[in-house]
Amino acid sequence: MALYRKGSDGLELLTDQEEATVRAELVADGSSGPVLTMDNGLEIAMSDSESNAVRAEWAIESALMDPIFTKEASKITGIEILGVMCSATKADQMGLTAVGLDYSMTTAGGGTFGSTKFEFANGNTLVITADNFATIYNLWVPFRRSFFAP
């Protein structure tokens, strides 16, 4: 297969001599070296730093097209509630369930719910009070549930 390199006007075919030199260098050091093989089999000669940058970009693009990655990223990014991006991970659910149980038990017994500073998995914090409890739960619970819709 022919070997190409990035040129000012796109991909340029290496001469037979240039290709032989690049391939000899690959054999000499036993690495994949500066040749990047595309999914369609096209081989492109480039510097190691260019090759690493392209491989990293492809990995990111590939991950972003993966529905599982996108779903998990959305859980971490979260939903904006009262000006705070609130993630919706399993750990967040367990924590907010505990806060919800505390709220329910306290108010059912006629008590006053004390404010709770909750730290989400994405590192953001939100103070949950008796006044904002319903707002938070009415926004957060459907968002979390949306990850499990059939």
Contacts in CASP RR format, 6 or more apart in sequence:
PFRMAT RR
TARGET T0000
AUTHOR 0000-0000-0000
METHOD contacts of the structure
MODEL  1
MALYRKGSDGLELLTDQEEATVRAELVADGSSGPVLTMDNGLEIAMSDSE
SNAVRAEWAIESALMDPIFTKEASKITGIEILGVMCSATKADQMGLTAVG
LDYSMTTAGGGTFGSTKFEFANGNTLVITADNFATIYNLWVPFRRSFFAP
1 41 0 8 1.000
1 42 0 8 1.000
1 43 0 8 1.000
2 13 0 8 1.000
2 14 0 8 1.000
2 19 0 8 1.000
2 43 0 8 1.000
3 13 0 8 1.000
3 14 0 8 1.000
3 18 0 8 1.000
3 19 0 8 1.000
3 22 0 8 1.000
3 23 0 8 1.000
3 35 0 8 1.000
3 43 0 8 1.000
3 44 0 8 1.000
3 45 0 8 1.000
4 11 0 8 1.000
4 12 0 8 1.000
4 13 0 8 1.000
4 14 0 8 1.000
4 42 0 8 1.000
4 43 0 8 1.000
4 44 0 8 1.000
4 45 0 8 1.000
5 11 0 8 1.000
5 12 0 8 1.000
5 14 0 8 1.000
5 18 0 8 1.000
5 44 0 8 1.000
5 45 0 8 1.000
5 46 0 8 1.000
6 12 0 8 1.000
6 44 0 8 1.000
6 46 0 8 1.000
6 50 0 8 1.000
11 42 0 8 1.000
11 44 0 8 1.000
14 22 0 8 1.000
14 45 0 8 1.000
18 45 0 8 1.000
22 34 0 8 1.000
22 35 0 8 1.000
22 45 0 8 1.000
23 35 0 8 1.000
25 33 0 8 1.000
26 32 0 8 1.000
26 33 0 8 1.000
26 35 0 8 1.000
33 48 0 8 1.000
33 51 0 8 1.000
34 45 0 8 1.000
34 46 0 8 1.000
34 47 0 8 1.000
34 48 0 8 1.000
34 50 0 8 1.000
34 51 0 8 1.000
35 43 0 8 1.000
35 44 0 8 1.000
35 45 0 8 1.000
35 46 0 8 1.000
35 51 0 8 1.000
36 43 0 8 1.000
36 44 0 8 1.000
36 46 0 8 1.000
36 51 0 8 1.000
36 54 0 8 1.000
36 55 0 8 1.000
37 43 0 8 1.000
38 44 0 8 1.000
46 54 0 8 1.000
63 69 0 8 1.000
64 70 0 8 1.000
71 147 0 8 1.000
74 88 0 8 1.000
74 147 0 8 1.000
75 87 0 8 1.000
75 88 0 8 1.000
75 89 0 8 1.000
75 147 0 8 1.000
76 87 0 8 1.000
76 89 0 8 1.000
76 121 0 8 1.000
76 122 0 8 1.000
77 85 0 8 1.000
77 87 0 8 1.000
77 122 0 8 1.000
78 85 0 8 1.000
78 86 0 8 1.000
78 87 0 8 1.000
78 88 0 8 1.000
78 122 0 8 1.000
78 143 0 8 1.000
79 85 0 8 1.000
79 86 0 8 1.000
79 88 0 8 1.000
79 139 0 8 1.000
79 140 0 8 1.000
79 143 0 8 1.000
80 86 0 8 1.000
81 126 0 8 1.000
81 135 0 8 1.000
81 136 0 8 1.000
81 139 0 8 1.000
81 140 0 8 1.000
82 126 0 8 1.000
82 132 0 8 1.000
82 135 0 8 1.000
82 136 0 8 1.000
84 124 0 8 1.000
84 125 0 8 1.000
84 126 0 8 1.000
85 120 0 8 1.000
85 122 0 8 1.000
85 124 0 8 1.000
86 92 0 8 1.000
86 120 0 8 1.000
86 122 0 8 1.000
86 124 0 8 1.000
86 126 0 8 1.000
86 136 0 8 1.000
86 140 0 8 1.000
87 120 0 8 1.000
87 121 0 8 1.000
87 122 0 8 1.000
87 123 0 8 1.000
87 124 0 8 1.000
88 140 0 8 1.000
88 143 0 8 1.000
88 144 0 8 1.000
88 147 0 8 1.000
89 120 0 8 1.000
89 121 0 8 1.000
91 121 0 8 1.000
92 120 0 8 1.000
92 121 0 8 1.000
92 144 0 8 1.000
93 144 0 8 1.000
95 118 0 8 1.000
96 118 0 8 1.000
96 137 0 8 1.000
96 140 0 8 1.000
99 116 0 8 1.000
99 118 0 8 1.000
99 128 0 8 1.000
100 133 0 8 1.000
100 137 0 8 1.000
102 113 0 8 1.000
102 116 0 8 1.000
103 113 0 8 1.000
103 128 0 8 1.000
103 130 0 8 1.000
103 133 0 8 1.000
106 112 0 8 1.000
106 113 0 8 1.000
106 114 0 8 1.000
107 113 0 8 1.000
107 130 0 8 1.000
112 130 0 8 1.000
113 129 0 8 1.000
113 130 0 8 1.000
113 133 0 8 1.000
114 129 0 8 1.000
114 130 0 8 1.000
115 127 0 8 1.000
115 128 0 8 1.000
115 129 0 8 1.000
115 130 0 8 1.000
116 127 0 8 1.000
116 128 0 8 1.000
117 125 0 8 1.000
117 126 0 8 1.000
117 127 0 8 1.000
117 128 0 8 1.000
118 125 0 8 1.000
118 126 0 8 1.000
118 127 0 8 1.000
118 128 0 8 1.000
119 125 0 8 1.000
120 126 0 8 1.000
126 136 0 8 1.000
128 136 0 8 1.000
END
